[in-house]
């Protein structure tokens, strides 16, 4: 088992498959849909309709680039509020037509630019979380790489939350943690271990339900190994989720996230 800093390095590796790579390999007949119907089409968030074993699904992913030019256009996978509003629009569309939703998360966090703040970055994330809680269709969220702060949480409020073996999820980056706690970002490796950000830490603490293995030789060297597992797991899990009534689905989703706000008196 890799330590936290090694996992973080693998999650951020430039050769790691992107959300579009996962979509192409796992789903059939993907049709990308654009725009939030308010301001713009955010290239950091991709989404649309696809087929999974003959079933229509809505797929939404945070997209990082391969080249410097693509990364700049997608802001290295850091969404603007337009991206979160697009994601929410697609989830509501999925609810209307009875399609399940898959979200693929790989972001260091929401984009912190002036324009994003002027257009309501915090409100867009909060609205996405609030509305997702009431979406009456099954949602499975998968961390395929890095998961940072509320920018990741906005797309991770699913009925099931899974993570690739070398994914991570944290309230902020280890560099930010080290800068705040010790005023020394060079201690990020130490911070990563303290923060318990790995899939094995998170499943132990009940934050995720499933760890998806990666090939020993590296996910970029044997991508099909992982995507076959994801595809089979999605097919099986959606069958189980569709067997639950919509009312019970929403109640279970609420209880899943409500438990993280419950503390014993001695822990406060």
Secondary structure as UniProt FT lines:
FT   HELIX           4..12
FT   TURN            14..15
FT   HELIX           19..26
FT   STRAND          28..32
FT   TURN            43..44
FT   STRAND          45..52
FT   TURN            53..54
FT   STRAND          55..62
FT   HELIX           68..73
FT   HELIX           75..77
FT   HELIX           81..97
FT   STRAND          100..107
FT   HELIX           114..118
FT   TURN            119..120
FT   HELIX           121..132
FT   TURN            133..134
FT   STRAND          139..148
FT   HELIX           149..153
FT   TURN            154..155
FT   STRAND          160..164
FT   TURN            165..166
FT   HELIX           174..181
FT   HELIX           185..187
FT   HELIX           188..195
FT   HELIX           199..204
FT   TURN            205..206
FT   STRAND          210..212
FT   TURN            216..217
FT   TURN            219..221
FT   HELIX           223..242
FT   HELIX           246..258
FT   HELIX           259..261
FT   HELIX           265..267
//
